[in-house]
């Protein structure tokens, strides 16, 4: 459960005030589960789109050897390798992670910090799961079609050196 203080003196932030272009608010009640779920889901769809194009760019000859190769230094998939990357790739990922969710907040007119928290938890779990090399039977990431999961990621790296761990690369662009 994501809980926030309603006291302006404790947080230094006016209660329920929206901040920035994404209308992020830190105070007030957390949104209902359904609201958080659709916002996180739409954020993931946007992430999937941006990840596909940035990852395709990172596998181009101009970027692969200088930037993305560092991410592929792990020859055996392990979860923590999802965060092993060049600083330029980290910047790409920051945009991939947060712009889609910010757009959701902008369009919805409201994005609570709890939603961002759950989005981050879900994103990290998915990233570590995809890089783990295991197809866990309890993992939702191999059941939900938008996620490629560990098996898809591992096989695509071995076969083509181009990750196909997202729905766009598996359906639209092959």
C-alpha positions in Angstrom: 0.0 0.0 0.0 1.4 3.4 -1.0 0.7 5.9 1.8 1.7 9.6 1.9 1.6 12.2 4.6 -1.1 14.8 4.2 0.9 17.3 6.2 2.4 20.1 4.2 5.0 20.7 6.9 6.2 17.1 6.7 6.4 16.8 2.9 7.1 20.4 2.0 4.6 20.0 -0.8 1.2 21.5 -0.9 -1.4 18.8 -0.4 -3.0 17.5 -3.6 -1.1 20.1 -5.8 -0.3 18.9 -9.3 3.3 19.4 -10.5 4.8 19.7 -14.0 3.4 18.8 -17.4 2.5 15.3 -16.2 0.2 16.6 -13.4 2.0 14.6 -10.8 0.7 14.9 -7.3 2.3 13.7 -4.1 -0.5 14.4 -1.6 -4.0 13.4 -1.1 -5.5 9.9 -1.4 -3.9 7.4 -3.7 -6.0 6.6 -6.7 -8.2 3.5 -6.8 -6.7 0.2 -8.0 -8.5 0.4 -11.4 -7.1 3.9 -12.1 -3.6 2.9 -11.2 -3.9 -0.3 -13.3 -5.0 1.5 -16.5 -2.4 4.2 -16.1 0.4 1.7 -15.6 -0.9 -0.4 -18.5 -1.0 2.6 -20.9 2.5 3.6 -19.6 3.7 0.1 -20.5 2.2 0.3 -24.0 4.1 3.6 -24.5 7.2 2.1 -23.0 7.0 -0.9 -25.4 6.7 1.4 -28.4 9.6 3.7 -27.3 11.8 0.7 -26.2 11.4 -1.0 -29.6 12.6 2.0 -31.5 15.4 3.0 -29.1 16.6 -0.6 -28.9 16.6 -1.0 -32.7 18.7 2.2 -32.8 21.1 0.8 -30.2 21.6 -2.3 -32.3 22.5 -0.2 -35.4 26.2 -0.2 -36.4 26.6 3.4 -35.2 25.5 2.6 -31.6 26.1 -1.0 -31.0 29.9 -1.2 -30.6 30.2 2.2 -28.8 27.1 2.0 -26.5 24.9 -1.1 -26.4 27.6 -3.7 -26.5 28.2 -3.1 -22.8 24.7 -4.4 -22.0 25.5 -7.6 -23.9 28.8 -8.3 -22.0 26.9 -10.9 -20.0 26.9 -14.1 -22.1 24.7 -16.0 -19.6 21.4 -14.2 -18.8 21.1 -13.1 -15.2 18.5 -10.7 -13.9 20.9 -7.9 -12.7 22.3 -7.6 -16.2 19.2 -5.6 -17.1 20.8 -2.6 -15.4 24.3 -3.1 -16.9 24.5 -0.4 -19.6 26.4 2.5 -21.0 25.4 6.0 -19.7 24.0 6.9 -23.1 21.7 3.8 -23.0 20.7 4.8 -19.4 19.5 8.2 -20.8 17.5 6.4 -23.5 16.0 4.2 -20.8 15.0 7.2 -18.7 13.1 8.6 -21.6 11.6 5.2 -22.4 10.5 4.7 -18.8 9.1 8.1 -17.8 7.8 9.9 -20.9 5.0 7.4 -21.6 3.8 7.5 -18.0 4.1 11.3 -18.1 1.9 11.4 -21.2 -0.7 9.3 -19.4 -0.7 11.8 -16.5 -0.9 14.7 -18.9 -3.8 13.2 -20.8 -5.6 12.0 -17.7 -5.0 15.3 -15.9 -3.7 13.5 -12.8 -0.9 11.1 -11.9 -0.3 10.2 -8.3 3.2 9.3 -7.0 1.8 5.9 -5.9 1.1 5.1 -9.6 4.7 6.0 -10.5 5.9 3.8 -7.6 3.9 0.8 -8.8 4.9 1.4 -12.4 8.6 1.4 -11.4 8.2 -1.8 -9.3 6.4 -3.5 -12.2 9.0 -2.3 -14.7 12.0 -3.5 -12.6 10.3 -6.9 -12.0 9.7 -7.3 -15.7 13.3 -6.2 -16.7 14.9 -8.6 -14.2 12.5 -11.4 -15.2 13.3 -10.9 -18.9 17.1 -11.0 -18.3 17.0 -13.9 -15.8 17.1 -16.7 -18.3 14.4 -18.6 -16.4 10.7 -19.0 -17.4 9.2 -19.0 -13.9 5.8 -20.7 -13.8 4.5 -18.0 -11.4 5.6 -15.1 -13.5 2.9 -13.0 -15.1 5.4 -11.8 -17.7 5.2 -14.9 -19.9 1.4 -15.0 -19.7 0.6 -11.4 -20.6 1.2 -11.0 -24.4 2.8 -7.6 -24.2 5.8 -9.1 -22.5 8.3 -11.3 -24.2 9.7 -12.8 -21.0 12.9 -14.5 -20.3 12.7 -17.3 -22.9 12.0 -14.9 -25.8 14.8 -12.5 -24.7 17.4 -15.2 -24.3 16.5 -16.9 -27.6 16.5 -13.7 -29.5 19.9 -12.6 -28.2 21.4 -16.0 -29.0 19.8 -16.2 -32.5 19.9 -12.7 -33.8 21.6 -10.4 -31.3 18.5 -8.2 -31.5 16.2 -8.4 -28.5 12.6 -9.2 -29.4 11.4 -9.1 -25.9 8.5 -6.7 -26.7 5.2 -7.0 -28.5 6.1 -4.6 -31.4 9.1 -6.5 -32.5 7.2 -9.8 -32.4 4.2 -8.6 -34.3 4.6 -5.5 -36.4 8.2 -5.3 -37.5 9.3 -8.9 -38.4 
